[in-house]
Amino acid sequence: MTSIANNFVDYSVATKATGEAIKADEKTSASWRKAGPLVAAHFGTIAHLEEQKAQFIADAIAPYVDAKHAKALLVELPRKNGKEYAAKKSENAAYVQYWETANQAKKDARSTYDTYFSRIVKYAFPTEKAETTPEATPVSLKTKIQNDIAALVKKCEKAEGADFDLVATLQALNAVLTAVNK
């Protein structure tokens, strides 16, 4: 049994560390409050910022978060139920674990980027976000198509045992997305 005396930290050290943490948190909050209006002034509306989300994340968020996230997104993984995945899985039993770990890292990276994006939206448009409804916010046809195609891509990526050519379908959806983004 370890006594409390062995783990004793001077009270002043503990209170100083707490105070420094609070100061750092307040400084961070002030930085977000400063950045929010600047983003709002540039984009004007949430809809316009949302249309530029990918580029904004690439320019304003990705360079400033842990580099492991960018590295994770650069790893190319075959579709889980695709031919390439099956071939690699049969060649190397450890490939399944590698694929799962790499895929989770990609999900974590996207989640981190999305968290920061949501935070800047909250500071840029604090009341507008809460008061808007999907019907009240005009969304361009381009954005609607992008959202619909992205949702279909996600469904296809999660699909298991599809009775159609999943790879060809994903290629076609990505081709449509490329055409819309031009």
C-alpha positions in Angstrom: 0.0 0.0 0.0 1.3 3.4 -1.0 1.0 6.1 1.6 -0.3 9.6 0.7 3.0 11.1 1.9 4.8 9.3 -1.0 2.5 11.0 -3.5 2.5 14.4 -1.8 2.6 17.4 -4.1 2.9 20.9 -2.5 -0.4 22.7 -2.5 1.0 25.7 -4.1 2.3 23.6 -7.1 -1.2 22.1 -7.6 -2.9 25.5 -7.4 -0.4 27.1 -9.7 -0.8 24.3 -12.3 -4.6 24.7 -12.1 -4.3 28.5 -12.5 -2.1 28.1 -15.6 -4.6 25.6 -17.1 -7.4 28.1 -16.6 -5.4 31.0 -18.2 -4.5 28.8 -21.2 -8.2 27.9 -21.6 -9.3 31.5 -21.4 -6.6 32.5 -24.0 -7.9 29.7 -26.3 -11.5 30.9 -25.9 -10.4 34.4 -26.7 -8.7 33.2 -29.8 -11.9 31.5 -31.0 -13.9 34.6 -30.2 -11.5 36.6 -32.3 -11.4 34.2 -35.3 -15.2 33.7 -35.4 -16.1 37.2 -36.6 -13.2 37.3 -39.1 -14.5 34.1 -40.7 -18.1 35.5 -40.6 -16.9 38.7 -42.3 -15.2 36.8 -45.1 -17.9 34.2 -45.8 -21.0 36.2 -44.9 -23.3 33.2 -44.3 -23.1 29.7 -43.0 -24.3 28.4 -46.3 -21.3 30.0 -48.1 -18.9 28.7 -45.5 -20.5 25.2 -45.8 -20.0 25.3 -49.6 -16.3 26.0 -49.0 -16.0 23.5 -46.1 -13.4 21.2 -47.7 -11.2 24.0 -48.8 -11.5 25.8 -45.5 -10.5 22.7 -43.6 -7.5 22.2 -45.9 -6.4 25.8 -45.5 -7.3 26.8 -42.0 -7.6 23.6 -39.9 -5.5 20.7 -41.3 -2.2 22.6 -41.1 -2.6 23.3 -37.4 -3.7 20.0 -36.0 -1.5 17.0 -35.2 0.3 15.8 -38.3 -0.8 12.3 -37.6 -4.3 13.2 -38.9 -3.0 14.3 -42.3 -0.8 11.2 -42.5 -3.8 9.0 -41.7 -5.8 10.5 -44.5 -3.0 9.9 -47.0 -3.1 6.1 -46.4 -4.9 4.5 -49.3 -7.1 1.6 -48.3 -9.0 -0.7 -50.6 -12.8 -1.0 -50.1 -13.4 -3.4 -47.2 -15.4 -5.9 -49.4 -13.5 -5.3 -52.6 -11.3 -7.6 -54.5 -8.0 -5.9 -53.5 -9.0 -6.1 -49.8 -9.7 -9.8 -50.2 -6.4 -10.5 -51.9 -4.4 -8.6 -49.3 -6.3 -10.3 -46.5 -5.6 -13.8 -48.0 -1.9 -12.9 -48.4 -1.4 -11.6 -44.9 -3.5 -12.5 -41.9 -2.4 -9.3 -40.1 -3.7 -7.1 -42.9 -7.2 -7.1 -41.4 -6.0 -5.5 -38.2 -3.8 -3.1 -40.1 -6.8 -2.1 -42.3 -9.0 -1.6 -39.2 -6.4 0.5 -37.4 -5.8 2.7 -40.5 -9.5 3.1 -41.2 -10.1 4.1 -37.6 -7.3 6.7 -37.8 -8.9 8.1 -41.0 -12.3 8.3 -39.1 -10.5 10.0 -36.1 -8.9 12.6 -38.5 -12.1 13.4 -40.2 -13.8 13.7 -36.8 -11.1 16.0 -35.5 -11.3 18.3 -38.6 -15.1 18.3 -38.4 -15.0 19.2 -34.7 -12.8 22.3 -35.4 -15.0 23.2 -38.3 -18.1 23.1 -36.2 -16.4 25.1 -33.5 -15.5 27.9 -35.9 -19.0 27.9 -37.3 -20.3 28.3 -33.7 -18.1 31.3 -33.1 -18.6 32.8 -36.6 -22.4 32.5 -36.6 -23.5 32.0 -33.0 -27.2 32.9 -33.2 -27.7 32.1 -36.9 -26.8 28.4 -36.4 -29.3 28.0 -33.6 -32.1 29.8 -35.4 -31.9 28.3 -38.8 -33.8 25.3 -40.0 -33.1 23.3 -43.1 -36.2 24.8 -44.8 -35.2 28.3 -43.9 -31.6 28.1 -45.2 -31.4 28.4 -49.0 -29.1 25.8 -50.3 -27.8 25.8 -53.8 -28.5 22.8 -56.2 -24.8 22.2 -56.3 -24.6 21.8 -52.5 -27.7 19.5 -52.5 -26.2 17.3 -55.1 -22.9 17.2 -53.3 -24.6 16.2 -50.0 -26.8 13.6 -51.7 -23.8 12.0 -53.5 -21.7 12.1 -50.4 -24.5 10.3 -48.4 -24.7 7.6 -51.2 -20.9 7.2 -51.1 -21.0 6.7 -47.3 -23.8 4.1 -47.7 -21.8 2.2 -50.3 -18.7 2.3 -48.2 -20.5 0.7 -45.3 -22.4 -1.8 -47.5 -21.6 -5.5 -47.0 -22.6 -8.3 -49.4 -23.9 -6.0 -52.1 -25.6 -7.7 -55.0 -24.1 -5.2 -57.5 -20.6 -4.0 -58.5 -19.8 -1.8 -55.5 -16.5 -0.5 -56.9 -18.0 0.5 -60.2 -20.9 2.2 -58.4 -18.5 4.2 -56.1 -16.4 5.2 -59.2 -19.6 6.5 -60.9 -20.6 8.4 -57.8 -17.2 10.0 -57.5 -17.3 10.9 -61.2 -20.6 12.7 -60.7 -19.2 14.5 -57.7 -16.2 15.6 -59.7 -18.4 16.9 -62.5 -20.6 18.8 -60.1 -17.5 20.4 -58.4 -16.2 21.8 -61.7 
